[in-house]
Amino acid sequence: MLKMENVRKNYRDFELNCSMEVQKGCITGLIGPNGAGKSTAFKAALNLIRTDGGRIMIMNKPATELTAKDREAIGVVLADSGFSGYLSIEDLLPMLRSMYSQFEEVWFLEKCKEFQLPLKKQIKEFSTGMKRKLQVLAALSHNARLLILDEPTAGMDVIARDAILNLLREYMEQNDRTILISSHISSDLEGFCDDLYMIDGGNIVLHEETDVLLSEYGVLKVTQQQFEKLDQSYILRHKKEEFGYTCLTNQKQFYSENYPEIVIEKGTIDELIMMMIRGEK
């Protein structure tokens, strides 16, 4: 559904060099620290910025060749953009009708009511969470086949996040639909995504199925002496601690069977990010 091959974008103090693929019918997450390149990658995929090399394919077409009809099949939420604050939801309705031939106005208004979004109030008076809810509902309102969502649950409380994620699960009930999503809230992605890409410094540093990350990756807590005796064939990163070392592995079972005396913890996405970014090879 979406494929980026060696996509480059050069800024004065940052360079994106990204390759990733989002398979049709899958939910793919993009994770990484602030400034890692997530938003730049999203904008490149949508042809919102001019890239300096590489190839981007969306729905089997080069991104630069998408027609207006093709773009109707893409729903977008971007972290640093949204609707004009001087408009109200009522003001948006004729715009959405004209932009999207399959705009589901009745559904959209029902969901605005359900999420307590006032129709007449100017959007600049909305909270951050309310603005995000509106963006997500608009992205879901026109039968898009591909959703590109950059921090779609930012500013929401846990109940609102759960409701939005349930909406996205309902969206995925049709087999031809696909999502690329980023979020700083790792628990959202752990239970939602089929696979995850990690980006750091503009480069993809890891790609793995989420089930594999949660079942086979682990964090070892070892003393200096244990670390020196450890078979490090399957250690991806290590970090010096007061007690010894913390180590990230993608073969938790190997160390569990061969080193029963060491502490092995289940790896979380947060720990994975921290160790991949801060740990040493």
DRENVO-760050 format. One record per residue: residue in three letters; y, z, x of N, C-alpha, C in turn. Coordinates in Angstrom, 1 decimal, padded with zeros to 4 digits. Layout:
BEGIN
     r      n_v      n_w      n_u     ca_v     ca_w     ca_u      c_v      c_w      c_u
   ala        Y        Z        X        Y        Z        X        Y        Z        X
...
***
This chain:
BEGIN
     r      n_v      n_w      n_u     ca_v     ca_w     ca_u      c_v      c_w      c_u
   met   -001.2    000.0    000.8    000.0    000.0    000.0    001.3    000.0    000.9
   leu    001.2    000.8    001.9    002.4    000.8    002.9    001.8    000.9    004.3
   lys    002.3    000.0    005.2    001.8    000.1    006.6    003.0   -000.2    007.5
   met    003.1    000.7    008.5    004.2    000.6    009.5    003.5    000.5    010.8
   glu    003.8   -000.6    011.6    003.2   -000.8    012.9    004.3   -000.9    013.9
   asn    004.2    000.1    014.8    005.2    000.2    015.9    006.6    000.0    015.5
   val    007.0    000.7    014.4    008.3    000.6    013.9    009.3    001.4    014.8
   arg    010.3    000.7    015.3    011.2    001.4    016.2    012.6    001.4    015.6
   lys    013.3    002.5    015.9    014.7    002.6    015.6    015.4    003.5    016.6
   asn    016.4    002.9    017.3    017.0    003.6    018.4    018.4    004.1    018.0
   tyr    018.6    005.4    018.2    019.9    006.0    018.1    020.3    006.5    019.5
   arg    021.5    007.0    019.6    022.0    007.4    020.9    021.1    008.5    021.5
   asp    020.8    009.5    020.7    020.0    010.6    021.2    018.6    010.8    020.5
   phe    018.1    009.7    019.9    016.9    009.8    019.2    016.2    008.4    019.1
   glu    014.9    008.4    019.2    014.2    007.1    019.0    013.0    007.3    018.2
   leu    012.9    006.5    017.1    011.7    006.5    016.3    010.7    005.4    016.8
   asn    009.5    005.7    016.9    008.4    004.8    017.3    007.2    005.2    016.4
   cys    007.0    004.6    015.3    006.1    005.1    014.2    005.1    004.1    013.8
   ser    003.9    004.5    013.8    002.8    003.7    013.1    002.0    004.6    012.2
   met    001.9    004.1    010.9    001.2    004.9    010.0    000.8    004.0    008.8
   glu   -000.2    004.4    008.0   -000.7    003.6    006.9   -001.0    004.5    005.7
   val   -000.5    004.1    004.6   -000.7    004.9    003.3   -001.6    004.0    002.5
   gln   -002.9    004.5    002.3   -003.9    003.7    001.6   -003.6    003.8    000.1
   lys   -003.9    002.7   -000.6   -003.8    002.6   -002.1   -004.6    003.6   -002.7
   gly   -004.0    004.3   -003.7   -004.8    005.3   -004.4   -004.8    006.7   -003.8
   cys   -004.1    006.9   -002.6   -004.1    008.1   -001.9   -002.8    008.8   -001.9
   ile   -002.8    010.1   -001.5   -001.6    010.9   -001.3   -001.5    011.2    000.2
   thr   -000.5    010.7    000.9   -000.4    010.9    002.3    000.8    011.7    002.6
   gly    000.7    012.8    003.4    001.8    013.6    003.7    002.3    013.4    005.1
   leu    003.6    013.5    005.3    004.2    013.4    006.6    004.9    014.7    006.9
   ile    004.4    015.4    008.0    004.9    016.7    008.4    005.5    016.7    009.7
   gly    006.3    017.7    010.0    006.9    017.8    011.3    008.1    018.7    011.2
   pro    008.7    019.2    012.4    009.9    020.0    012.3    011.1    019.2    011.9
   asn    012.2    019.9    011.6    013.5    019.3    011.4    013.9    018.4    012.5
   gly    014.4    017.2    012.2    014.8    016.3    013.3    013.7    015.5    013.9
   ala    012.5    015.6    013.4    011.4    015.0    014.0    011.3    013.5    013.8
   gly    012.0    013.0    012.7    012.0    011.6    012.3    011.4    011.3    011.0
   lys    011.2    012.3    010.1    010.6    012.0    008.8    011.5    011.2    008.0
   ser    012.7    011.6    007.8    013.7    010.9    006.9    014.0    009.5    007.5
   thr    014.1    009.4    008.8    014.3    008.1    009.4    013.1    007.1    009.1
   ala    011.9    007.7    009.2    010.7    006.9    008.9    010.7    006.4    007.4
   phe    011.1    007.3    006.5    011.2    006.9    005.1    012.2    005.8    004.9
   lys    013.4    006.0    005.5    014.4    005.0    005.3    014.0    003.6    005.9
   ala    013.3    003.7    007.1    012.9    002.4    007.7    011.9    001.8    006.7
   ala    010.9    002.5    006.2    009.9    002.0    005.3    010.6    001.3    004.1
   leu    011.7    001.9    003.6    012.4    001.3    002.4    013.4    000.2    002.8
   asn    013.5   -000.1    004.1    014.4   -001.1    004.6    015.9   -000.7    004.3
   leu    016.1    000.6    004.4    017.5    001.1    004.2    018.3    001.2    005.5
   ile    017.5    001.1    006.6    018.2    001.0    007.9    017.6   -000.2    008.6
   arg    018.4   -000.8    009.5    017.9   -001.9    010.3    017.1   -001.4    011.5
   thr    015.9   -001.8    011.6    015.0   -001.3    012.7    015.2   -002.2    013.9
   asp    014.6   -001.7    015.0    014.7   -002.4    016.3    013.4   -003.0    016.8
   gly    012.5   -003.1    015.9    011.2   -003.7    016.2    010.1   -003.2    015.3
   gly    008.9   -003.8    015.4    007.8   -003.4    014.6    007.7   -004.2    013.3
   arg    006.7   -003.8    012.5    006.4   -004.5    011.2    006.2   -003.5    010.1
   ile    006.7   -003.7    008.9    006.6   -002.9    007.8    006.1   -003.7    006.6
   met    004.9   -003.4    006.1    004.3   -004.1    004.9    004.3   -003.1    003.7
   ile    004.7   -003.6    002.6    004.7   -002.8    001.4    004.1   -003.7    000.3
   met    003.0   -003.2   -000.3    002.3   -003.9   -001.4    002.0   -005.4   -000.9
   asn    001.5   -005.4    000.4    001.1   -006.7    001.0    002.2   -007.7    001.3
   lys    003.4   -007.2    001.3    004.6   -008.1    001.6    005.4   -007.4    002.7
   pro    006.0   -008.2    003.6    007.0   -007.6    004.5    008.1   -006.9    003.7
   ala    008.5   -005.7    004.2    009.5   -004.9    003.4    010.8   -005.7    003.2
   thr    011.1   -006.6    004.1    012.4   -007.4    004.0    012.3   -008.5    002.9
   glu    011.1   -008.8    002.5    010.9   -009.9    001.5    010.6   -009.4    000.1
   leu    010.7   -008.1   -000.2    010.5   -007.5   -001.5    011.6   -008.0   -002.5
   thr    011.1   -008.5   -003.6    012.1   -008.9   -004.7    012.5   -007.7   -005.5
   ala    013.5   -007.9   -006.3    014.0   -006.8   -007.2    012.8   -006.3   -008.1
   lys    012.0   -007.3   -008.5    010.8   -006.9   -009.4    009.9   -006.0   -008.6
   asp    009.6   -006.4   -007.3    008.8   -005.6   -006.4    009.3   -004.2   -006.3
   arg    010.6   -004.1   -006.1    011.3   -002.8   -005.9    011.2   -001.9   -007.1
   glu    011.1   -002.5   -008.3    010.9   -001.7   -009.5    009.6   -000.9   -009.4
   ala    008.6   -001.3   -008.6    007.3   -000.7   -008.5    007.3    000.5   -007.5
   ile    008.5    000.8   -006.9    008.6    001.9   -006.0    009.6    003.0   -006.6
   gly    009.1    004.2   -006.6    009.9    005.3   -007.0    010.3    006.1   -005.7
   val    011.5    006.5   -005.6    012.0    007.1   -004.4    012.8    008.4   -004.6
   val    012.5    009.4   -003.8    013.4    010.6   -003.6    013.7    010.8   -002.1
   leu    014.9    010.7   -001.8    015.3    010.9   -000.4    016.0    012.3   -000.2
   ala    015.8    012.9    000.9    016.3    014.3    001.1    017.8    014.3    001.2
   asp    018.5    013.3    001.7    019.9    013.4    001.9    020.7    012.5    001.0
   ser    020.1    012.1   -000.1    020.9    011.2   -001.0    020.5    011.5   -002.5
   gly    021.3    011.1   -003.4    021.0    011.3   -004.8    022.0    010.6   -005.7
   phe    022.1    011.1   -006.9    023.0    010.4   -007.9    024.4    011.0   -007.7
   ser    025.4    010.2   -008.1    026.8    010.7   -008.0    027.0    012.0   -008.8
   gly    027.6    012.9   -008.1    027.9    014.2   -008.8    028.8    014.1   -009.9
   tyr    029.5    013.1   -010.1    030.5    013.0   -011.2    029.9    012.4   -012.5
   leu    028.6    012.0   -012.4    027.9    011.5   -013.5    027.1    012.6   -014.2
   ser    026.8    012.4   -015.5    025.9    013.3   -016.2    024.5    012.5   -016.4
   ile    023.5    013.2   -016.9    022.3    012.5   -017.2    022.5    011.4   -018.3
   glu    023.4    011.8   -019.3    023.7    010.8   -020.3    024.3    009.5   -019.7
   asp    025.1    009.7   -018.6    025.7    008.6   -017.9    024.7    007.7   -017.2
   leu    023.6    008.4   -016.7    022.6    007.7   -016.0    021.7    006.8   -016.8
   leu    021.6    007.2   -018.1    020.6    006.4   -019.0    020.8    004.9   -019.0
   pro    022.0    004.4   -019.2    022.2    003.0   -019.3    021.9    002.3   -017.9
   met    022.2    003.1   -016.8    021.9    002.6   -015.5    020.4    002.4   -015.3
   leu    019.7    003.4   -015.7    018.2    003.4   -015.5    017.6    002.3   -016.4
   arg    018.2    002.1   -017.6    017.6    001.1   -018.5    017.8   -000.3   -017.8
   ser    019.0   -000.5   -017.2    019.3   -001.8   -016.6    018.5   -002.1   -015.3
   met    018.3   -001.0   -014.6    017.6   -001.1   -013.3    016.1   -001.3   -013.4
   tyr    015.5   -000.7   -014.5    014.0   -000.7   -014.6    013.6   -001.2   -015.9
   ser    012.8   -002.3   -015.9    012.4   -002.9   -017.1    011.3   -002.1   -017.8
   gln    010.7   -001.2   -017.1    009.7   -000.3   -017.7    010.1    001.1   -017.8
   phe    011.5    001.3   -017.8    012.0    002.7   -017.9    011.5    003.4   -019.2
   glu    010.9    004.5   -019.1    010.3    005.3   -020.2    011.3    006.3   -020.6
   glu    012.3    005.9   -021.4    013.4    006.8   -021.8    013.0    008.0   -022.6
   val    012.1    007.8   -023.5    011.6    009.0   -024.3    011.0    010.0   -023.5
   trp    010.1    009.6   -022.6    009.4    010.5   -021.6    010.4    011.2   -020.7
   phe    011.3    010.4   -020.2    012.3    011.0   -019.3    013.2    012.1   -020.0
   leu    013.6    011.8   -021.2    014.4    012.8   -021.9    013.6    014.0   -022.3
   glu    012.3    013.8   -022.6    011.5    015.0   -022.9    011.3    015.9   -021.7
   lys    011.1    015.2   -020.5    010.9    016.0   -019.3    012.2    016.7   -018.9
   cys    013.4    016.0   -019.1    014.6    016.7   -018.8    014.8    018.0   -019.6
   lys    014.4    017.9   -020.9    014.5    019.1   -021.7    013.5    020.1   -021.2
   glu    012.3    019.7   -020.9    011.2    020.6   -020.4    011.7    021.4   -019.2
   phe    012.4    020.7   -018.3    012.8    021.2   -017.0    014.3    021.8   -017.1
   gln    014.8    021.9   -018.3    016.0    022.5   -018.6    017.2    021.9   -017.8
   leu    017.2    020.6   -017.9    018.3    019.8   -017.2    019.3    019.4   -018.3
   pro    020.5    019.9   -018.3    021.5    019.6   -019.3    021.9    018.1   -019.3
   leu    022.0    017.5   -020.4    022.3    016.0   -020.4    023.8    015.7   -020.2
   lys    024.7    016.7   -020.6    026.1    016.3   -020.6    026.8    016.9   -019.4
   lys    026.2    017.8   -018.7    026.9    018.5   -017.5    026.9    017.5   -016.4
   gln    028.0    017.5   -015.6    028.1    016.7   -014.4    027.0    017.2   -013.3
   ile    026.4    016.2   -012.7    025.3    016.5   -011.7    025.8    017.4   -010.6
   lys    027.1    017.3   -010.2    027.7    018.2   -009.1    027.6    019.6   -009.5
   glu    027.4    020.0   -010.8    027.3    021.4   -011.2    025.8    021.8   -011.2
   phe    024.9    020.9   -010.9    023.5    021.3   -010.8    023.2    022.1   -009.5
   ser    022.2    022.9   -009.6    021.7    023.6   -008.4    020.9    022.5   -007.6
   thr    020.6    022.9   -006.3    019.8    022.0   -005.5    018.5    021.7   -006.1
   gly    017.8    022.7   -006.7    016.5    022.5   -007.3    016.7    021.6   -008.6
   met    017.7    021.7   -009.3    017.9    020.9   -010.5    018.1    019.4   -010.1
   lys    018.9    019.2   -009.1    019.1    017.9   -008.6    017.8    017.2   -008.2
   arg    017.0    018.0   -007.5    015.7    017.5   -007.1    014.8    017.1   -008.3
   lys    014.8    018.0   -009.3    014.0    017.7   -010.5    014.4    016.4   -011.1
   leu    015.7    016.2   -011.2    016.2    015.0   -011.8    015.8    013.8   -011.0
   gln    015.9    013.9   -009.6    015.5    012.7   -008.8    014.0    012.4   -009.0
   val    013.2    013.5   -009.1    011.7    013.2   -009.2    011.4    012.6   -010.6
   leu    012.1    013.1   -011.6    011.8    012.6   -013.0    012.3    011.1   -013.0
   ala    013.4    010.8   -012.4    013.8    009.4   -012.4    012.8    008.5   -011.6
   ala    012.3    009.0   -010.5    011.3    008.2   -009.7    010.0    008.0   -010.5
   leu    009.7    009.0   -011.4    008.5    008.8   -012.2    008.6    008.1   -013.5
   ser    009.9    007.8   -013.8    010.1    007.3   -015.2    010.0    005.8   -015.5
   his    009.6    005.1   -014.4    009.6    003.6   -014.6    008.3    003.0   -014.2
   asn    007.2    003.7   -014.3    005.8    003.2   -014.0    005.7    002.6   -012.6
   ala    006.3    003.3   -011.6    006.1    002.9   -010.2    004.7    003.0   -009.7
   arg    004.3    002.1   -008.8    003.0    002.1   -008.3    003.0    002.9   -006.9
   leu    004.1    003.0   -006.3    004.3    003.7   -005.0    005.4    004.6   -005.1
   leu    005.2    005.9   -004.8    006.2    006.9   -004.7    006.4    007.3   -003.2
   ile    007.7    007.3   -002.8    008.1    007.7   -001.5    009.0    008.9   -001.7
   leu    008.5    010.1   -001.4    009.2    011.3   -001.7    009.5    012.2   -000.5
   asp    010.7    012.3   -000.1    011.2    013.1    001.0    011.7    014.4    000.5
   glu    010.9    015.5    000.7    011.3    016.9    000.3    011.6    016.9   -001.2
   pro    010.6    016.5   -002.0    010.9    016.4   -003.5    011.0    017.8   -004.1
   thr    010.5    018.9   -003.5    010.5    020.2   -004.2    011.5    021.1   -003.5
   ala    012.4    020.6   -002.7    013.4    021.4   -002.0    014.3    022.1   -003.0
   gly    014.5    023.4   -002.7    015.4    024.2   -003.6    014.8    024.7   -004.8
   met    013.5    024.5   -005.1    012.8    024.9   -006.3    012.1    026.2   -006.1
   asp    012.0    027.0   -007.1    011.2    028.2   -007.1    009.7    027.8   -007.2
   val    008.8    028.8   -007.1    007.4    028.5   -007.0    006.9    027.9   -008.4
   ile    007.4    028.4   -009.5    007.0    027.9   -010.8    007.4    026.4   -011.0
   ala    008.7    026.1   -010.6    009.2    024.7   -010.7    008.4    023.8   -009.8
   arg    008.1    024.3   -008.5    007.3    023.4   -007.6    006.0    023.1   -008.2
   asp    005.3    024.1   -008.8    004.0    023.9   -009.3    004.1    022.9   -010.5
   ala    005.1    023.0   -011.3    005.2    022.0   -012.4    005.5    020.6   -011.9
   ile    006.3    020.4   -010.9    006.5    019.1   -010.3    005.2    018.5   -009.7
   leu    004.5    019.4   -009.0    003.2    018.9   -008.4    002.2    018.5   -009.4
   asn    002.2    019.2   -010.5    001.3    018.9   -011.6    001.7    017.5   -012.2
   leu    003.0    017.3   -012.3    003.5    015.9   -012.8    003.0    014.8   -011.9
   leu    003.1    015.1   -010.5    002.6    014.1   -009.6    001.1    013.9   -009.6
   arg    000.4    015.0   -009.9   -001.1    014.8   -010.1   -001.4    014.0   -011.3
   glu   -000.6    014.2   -012.4   -000.8    013.3   -013.6   -000.5    011.9   -013.3
   tyr    000.5    011.7   -012.5    000.9    010.3   -012.1   -000.3    009.6   -011.4
   met   -001.0    010.4   -010.5   -002.1    009.8   -009.7   -003.4    009.6   -010.5
   glu   -003.4    009.9   -011.8   -004.6    009.8   -012.6   -004.9    008.3   -012.8
   gln   -003.9    007.4   -012.6   -004.2    006.0   -012.6   -004.5    005.5   -011.2
   asn   -005.6    004.8   -011.0   -006.2    004.5   -009.7   -005.3    003.7   -008.8
   asp   -004.4    002.9   -009.3   -003.6    002.0   -008.5   -002.3    002.6   -008.0
   arg   -002.2    003.9   -008.1   -000.9    004.6   -007.7   -001.1    005.3   -006.4
   thr    000.0    005.4   -005.7    000.0    005.9   -004.3    001.3    006.8   -004.0
   ile    001.1    007.8   -003.2    002.3    008.6   -002.8    002.3    008.9   -001.3
   leu    003.6    008.7   -000.8    003.9    009.2    000.6    004.9    010.3    000.4
   ile    004.6    011.5    000.9    005.4    012.7    000.6    005.6    013.5    001.9
   ser    006.8    014.1    002.0    007.1    015.1    003.1    007.5    016.4    002.4
   ser    007.2    017.5    003.0    007.6    018.8    002.5    007.6    019.9    003.6
   his    008.5    020.8    003.6    008.5    021.9    004.6    007.6    023.0    004.0
   ile    007.2    022.9    002.8    006.3    024.0    002.2    004.9    023.5    002.4
   ser    004.2    024.1    003.4    002.9    023.6    003.7    001.9    023.8    002.6
   ser    002.0    024.9    001.9    001.0    025.1    000.8    001.0    024.0   -000.2
   asp    002.2    023.3   -000.4    002.2    022.2   -001.4    001.3    021.1   -000.9
   leu    001.4    020.8    000.4    000.6    019.7    001.0   -000.8    020.0    001.2
   glu   -001.2    021.2    001.5   -002.6    021.6    001.8   -003.4    021.3    000.5
   gly   -002.9    021.6   -000.6   -003.7    021.4   -001.8   -003.5    020.1   -002.6
   phe   -002.7    019.2   -001.9   -002.2    018.0   -002.7   -002.6    016.7   -002.0
   cys   -002.5    016.7   -000.6   -002.6    015.4    000.1   -004.0    015.1    000.5
   asp   -004.3    013.8    000.6   -005.6    013.4    001.1   -005.6    013.4    002.6
   asp   -004.5    013.0    003.2   -004.4    013.0    004.6   -003.0    013.3    005.1
   leu   -002.9    013.6    006.4   -001.6    014.1    006.9   -001.3    013.4    008.2
   tyr   -000.1    012.9    008.4    000.5    012.5    009.7    001.5    013.6    010.1
   met    001.4    013.8    011.4    002.4    014.7    012.0    003.3    013.9    012.9
   ile    004.6    014.1    012.8    005.6    013.4    013.6    006.4    014.4    014.4
   asp    006.7    014.1    015.7    007.5    014.9    016.5    008.3    014.0    017.5
   gly    009.6    014.2    017.6    010.3    013.4    018.5    010.3    011.9    018.2
   gly    010.1    011.6    017.0    010.0    010.2    016.6    008.7    009.5    016.7
   asn    007.7    010.3    017.2    006.4    009.7    017.4    005.3    010.4    016.6
   ile    004.3    009.6    016.1    003.2    010.2    015.4    002.3    010.9    016.4
   val    002.1    012.2    016.3    001.3    012.9    017.3   -000.1    013.3    016.8
   leu   -000.3    013.1    015.4   -001.6    013.5    014.9   -001.8    012.8    013.5
   his   -003.0    012.4    013.2   -003.3    011.9    011.9   -004.7    012.4    011.6
   glu   -004.9    013.1    010.4   -006.2    013.6    010.1   -006.3    013.8    008.5
   glu   -007.5    013.7    008.0   -007.7    014.0    006.6   -007.5    015.5    006.4
   thr   -006.9    015.8    005.3   -006.5    017.2    005.0   -007.7    018.1    005.0
   asp   -008.8    017.7    004.4   -010.1    018.5    004.3   -010.6    018.8    005.7
   val   -010.5    017.8    006.6   -010.9    018.0    008.0   -010.0    019.1    008.7
   leu   -008.7    018.9    008.5   -007.8    019.9    009.1   -008.1    021.3    008.6
   leu   -008.4    021.5    007.4   -008.6    022.8    006.8   -010.0    023.4    007.1
   ser   -011.0    022.5    007.3   -012.3    023.0    007.6   -012.8    023.0    009.0
   glu   -012.3    022.1    009.8   -012.7    021.9    011.2   -011.7    022.4    012.2
   tyr   -010.5    022.5    011.9   -009.5    023.0    012.8   -009.4    024.5    012.8
   gly   -009.1    025.1    013.9   -009.0    026.6    013.9   -008.1    027.0    015.0
   val   -007.8    028.3    015.0   -006.9    028.9    016.0   -007.8    030.0    016.7
   leu   -007.9    029.9    018.0   -008.6    030.9    018.8   -007.6    031.9    019.4
   lys   -008.0    033.1    019.3   -007.2    034.2    020.0   -008.0    034.8    021.1
   val   -007.7    034.5    022.3   -008.5    034.9    023.5   -007.7    035.7    024.5
   thr   -008.4    036.5    025.3   -007.8    037.2    026.4   -007.7    036.2    027.6
   gln   -007.0    036.6    028.6   -006.9    035.8    029.8   -008.3    035.5    030.4
   gln   -009.1    036.5    030.5   -010.5    036.4    031.0   -011.3    035.4    030.1
   gln   -011.2    035.6    028.8   -012.0    034.7    027.9   -011.5    033.3    028.0
   phe   -010.2    033.1    028.2   -009.6    031.8    028.3   -010.1    031.0    029.5
   glu   -010.2    031.8    030.6   -010.7    031.2    031.9   -012.1    030.7    031.8
   lys   -012.9    031.4    031.0   -014.4    031.1    030.8   -014.6    030.1    029.7
   leu   -013.6    029.7    029.0   -013.7    028.9    027.8   -013.9    027.4    028.1
   asp   -014.9    026.8    027.5   -015.0    025.3    027.5   -013.8    024.8    026.8
   gln   -013.0    024.1    027.5   -011.7    023.6    026.9   -011.8    022.1    026.5
   ser   -013.0    021.6    026.3   -013.2    020.2    025.9   -012.5    019.9    024.6
   tyr   -012.5    020.9    023.7   -012.1    020.7    022.3   -010.8    021.5    022.0
   ile   -010.1    021.9    023.1   -008.8    022.6    022.9   -007.7    021.5    022.9
   leu   -007.0    021.4    021.8   -005.9    020.4    021.6   -004.6    020.9    022.3
   arg   -004.3    022.2    022.1   -003.1    022.8    022.6   -003.4    024.3    022.9
   his   -002.7    024.9    023.9   -002.8    026.3    024.1   -001.4    026.9    024.3
   lys   -001.2    028.1    024.0    000.1    028.8    024.2   -000.1    030.2    024.7
   lys    000.6    030.6    025.8    000.5    031.9    026.4    001.1    032.9    025.5
   glu    000.3    034.0    025.3    000.8    035.2    024.5    000.7    036.4    025.3
   glu    001.2    037.5    024.8    001.1    038.8    025.5   -000.3    039.3    025.7
   phe   -001.2    039.0    024.7   -002.6    039.4    024.8   -003.5    038.4    025.5
   gly   -003.0    037.2    025.8   -003.7    036.2    026.5   -003.3    034.8    026.0
   tyr   -004.1    034.1    025.2   -003.8    032.8    024.8   -004.1    032.6    023.3
   thr   -003.3    031.8    022.7   -003.6    031.2    021.4   -004.0    029.7    021.6
   cys   -005.1    029.3    021.0   -005.6    027.9    021.3   -005.8    027.2    020.0
   leu   -005.5    025.9    019.9   -005.7    025.1    018.7   -006.9    024.2    019.0
   thr   -007.9    024.2    018.1   -009.1    023.4    018.3   -009.4    022.6    017.1
   asn   -010.0    021.4    017.2   -010.5    020.6    016.1   -012.0    020.7    016.0
   gln   -012.6    021.7    016.7   -014.0    021.9    016.7   -014.3    023.4    016.5
   lys   -013.8    024.0    015.4   -014.0    025.4    015.2   -015.4    025.9    015.2
   gln   -016.3    025.1    014.7   -017.7    025.5    014.6   -018.3    025.6    016.0
   phe   -017.9    024.7    016.9   -018.4    024.8    018.3   -018.2    026.1    018.9
   tyr   -016.9    026.6    018.8   -016.5    027.9    019.4   -017.1    029.0    018.7
   ser   -017.3    028.9    017.4   -017.9    030.0    016.6   -019.4    030.2    017.0
   glu   -020.1    029.1    017.3   -021.5    029.1    017.7   -021.7    029.6    019.2
   asn   -020.8    029.1    020.0   -021.0    029.3    021.5   -020.2    030.5    022.0
   tyr   -019.2    031.0    021.3   -018.4    032.1    021.7   -018.2    033.1    020.6
   pro   -019.3    033.8    020.2   -019.2    034.7    019.0   -018.3    035.9    019.2
   glu   -018.0    036.2    020.5   -017.2    037.4    020.8   -015.7    037.1    020.6
   ile   -015.2    035.9    020.5   -013.8    035.6    020.4   -013.3    035.6    018.9
   val   -012.0    035.8    018.7   -011.4    035.8    017.4   -011.1    034.3    017.0
   ile   -011.6    033.9    015.9   -011.3    032.5    015.4   -010.7    032.6    014.0
   glu   -009.5    032.1    013.9   -008.8    032.1    012.6   -008.8    030.7    012.0
   lys   -008.8    030.6    010.7   -008.6    029.3    010.0   -007.2    028.8    010.3
   gly   -007.2    027.5    010.6   -005.9    026.9    010.9   -005.1    026.5    009.6
   thr   -003.8    026.8    009.6   -003.0    026.4    008.5   -002.1    025.2    009.0
   ile   -001.5    024.5    008.1   -000.6    023.4    008.5    000.6    024.0    009.3
   asp    001.1    025.2    008.9    002.2    025.7    009.7    001.8    026.0    011.1
   glu    000.6    026.6    011.3    000.1    026.9    012.6   -000.2    025.6    013.4
   leu   -000.7    024.6    012.7   -000.9    023.3    013.3    000.4    022.7    013.9
   ile    001.4    022.7    013.1    002.7    022.2    013.5    003.2    023.0    014.7
   met    003.2    024.3    014.6    003.7    025.2    015.7    002.9    024.9    017.0
   met    001.6    024.8    016.9    000.8    024.6    018.1    001.0    023.2    018.7
   met    001.0    022.2    017.9    001.2    020.9    018.3    002.5    020.6    019.0
   ile    003.6    021.3    018.5    004.9    021.2    019.0    005.2    022.1    020.2
   arg    004.8    023.3    020.1    005.1    024.3    021.1    004.0    024.5    022.2
   gly    002.8    024.2    021.8    001.7    024.4    022.7    001.6    023.4    023.9
   glu    000.9    023.8    024.9    000.7    022.9    026.1   -000.7    022.2    026.0
   lys   -000.8    021.0    026.5   -002.0    020.3    026.5   -002.9    020.9    027.6
***
